[in-house]
Amino acid sequence: MPQMPIELILLRQCASYLAMPIWLMAENGDLLFYNEPAESVLGRRFDEAGEMPGAELAAMFQTTAEDGSPLEANDLPVNIALTERRPAHRRMRIRGLDGAWRKIEVTAFPVEGQGGRHLGAVAIFWEAHDK
């Protein structure tokens, strides 16, 4: 993958120090990084999964609406942040790479660099618990 813009390098560094699960994507939809707290939700260490093209992500991480109904890729918060360049939030289900289904809440926002450069998106997520 090409060299990351400095803003994404700094976001990755920041995410590596935070205790909340964070996912970082490039503007083209490629996965750049997820931090250690995200590993337990996603079912695999980032060191084992690594950066990957966006086309592979849909096959690796199955997602559904909270009730189990199909969820289009365009309805995922991180994809909304990437394509529509606006924040988005959703409660949903994800099947981790360990095969376990988890209910999560996701908030994603676009990453805009200096001069209005669209650089990608960040998703912050956590396991959802019924009240």
C-alpha positions as MATLAB code, in Angstrom:
seq = 'MPQMPIELILLRQCASYLAMPIWLMAENGDLLFYNEPAESVLGRRFDEAGEMPGAELAAMFQTTAEDGSPLEANDLPVNIALTERRPAHRRMRIRGLDGAWRKIEVTAFPVEGQGGRHLGAVAIFWEAHDK';
ca = [
       0.000    0.000    0.000;
       1.200    3.560   -0.681;
       2.622    5.840    1.995;
      -0.047    7.106    4.393;
      -0.650   10.848    4.789;
       0.772   12.213    8.035;
      -2.729   12.784    9.451;
      -3.514    9.054    9.164;
      -0.140    8.102   10.630;
      -0.878   10.330   13.623;
      -4.421    8.933   13.981;
      -3.036    5.399   13.938;
      -0.495    6.328   16.598;
      -3.187    7.958   18.739;
      -5.535    4.955   18.343;
      -2.781    2.617   19.510;
      -2.791    4.406   22.893;
      -6.569    4.492   23.429;
      -8.663    1.952   25.355;
     -11.684    2.077   23.025;
     -11.865   -0.082   19.861;
     -10.899    1.982   16.812;
     -10.842    1.091   13.100;
      -9.051    3.280   10.514;
      -9.756    3.189    6.769;
      -8.124    4.918    3.816;
     -10.198    7.075    1.481;
     -10.312    4.212   -1.041;
     -11.914    1.871    1.531;
      -8.807   -0.119    2.442;
      -8.355   -1.131    6.073;
      -5.277    0.600    7.472;
      -5.394   -0.321   11.150;
      -7.423   -1.392   14.133;
      -6.123   -1.126   17.661;
      -5.676   -3.739   20.380;
      -9.053   -3.095   22.088;
     -10.746   -3.769   18.714;
      -9.079   -7.165   18.439;
     -11.352   -8.829   20.995;
     -14.457   -7.616   19.147;
     -13.120   -8.451   15.684;
     -11.749  -11.840   16.718;
      -8.182  -11.490   15.453;
      -5.063   -9.524   16.284;
      -4.249   -6.790   13.775;
      -0.717   -8.171   13.512;
      -2.277  -11.371   12.111;
      -4.897   -9.695    9.884;
      -2.893   -6.683    8.699;
      -3.819   -3.987    6.233;
      -6.190   -5.218    3.544;
      -8.049   -4.009    0.485;
     -11.638   -2.924    1.032;
     -12.872   -5.621   -1.362;
     -11.705   -8.315    1.083;
     -13.372   -6.760    4.135;
     -16.967   -7.663    3.241;
     -16.015  -11.317    2.870;
     -14.072  -11.365    6.132;
     -16.447   -9.466    8.416;
     -20.105  -10.371    8.048;
     -22.498   -7.684    9.262;
     -26.253   -7.568    9.784;
     -28.777   -5.173   11.238;
     -29.367   -5.551   14.955;
     -32.334   -7.882   14.311;
     -30.233  -10.127   12.039;
     -31.683   -8.855    8.772;
     -29.323   -8.123    5.856;
     -27.406   -4.883    5.984;
     -26.117   -3.326    2.781;
     -22.469   -2.250    2.753;
     -23.588    1.324    1.974;
     -25.478    1.366    5.304;
     -22.388    0.695    7.433;
     -21.374    3.809    9.384;
     -17.769    3.670    8.181;
     -18.903    3.473    4.554;
     -21.268    6.411    5.062;
     -18.363    8.396    6.527;
     -16.206    7.444    3.529;
     -18.688    8.027    0.718;
     -20.954   10.758    2.075;
     -18.267   12.438    4.157;
     -20.488   12.768    7.203;
     -20.624   11.160   10.648;
     -22.884    8.129   11.101;
     -23.955    5.856   13.950;
     -25.647    2.451   14.037;
     -26.292   -0.469   16.329;
     -25.618   -3.714   14.428;
     -24.200   -7.217   14.562;
     -20.789   -8.346   13.338;
     -19.338  -11.799   12.960;
     -15.732  -11.643   14.089;
     -12.916  -13.590   12.525;
     -13.242  -16.025   15.441;
     -16.746  -16.918   14.170;
     -18.598  -15.293   17.099;
     -21.499  -12.894   16.485;
     -21.447   -9.723   18.587;
     -23.854   -6.823   18.900;
     -21.952   -3.565   18.560;
     -22.570    0.140   18.344;
     -20.479    2.019   15.810;
     -19.842    5.721   15.355;
     -17.807    6.720   12.315;
     -16.634   10.045   10.978;
     -14.691   11.162    7.918;
     -11.064   12.244    8.167;
     -10.447   15.474    6.328;
      -6.920   16.819    6.007;
      -5.623   20.310    5.401;
      -6.882   21.886    2.212;
     -10.059   19.774    2.305;
      -8.282   16.529    1.377;
     -10.509   13.523    2.024;
      -8.204   10.990    3.703;
     -10.478    8.241    4.985;
     -12.657    7.434    7.968;
     -12.407    6.393   11.593;
     -14.879    4.100   13.327;
     -15.131    3.859   17.096;
     -17.170    0.891   18.304;
     -18.041   -1.085   21.391;
     -20.009   -4.175   22.307;
     -23.650   -3.250   22.888;
     -25.509   -4.580   25.887;
     -29.279   -4.705   26.156;
     -30.637   -2.497   28.881;
];
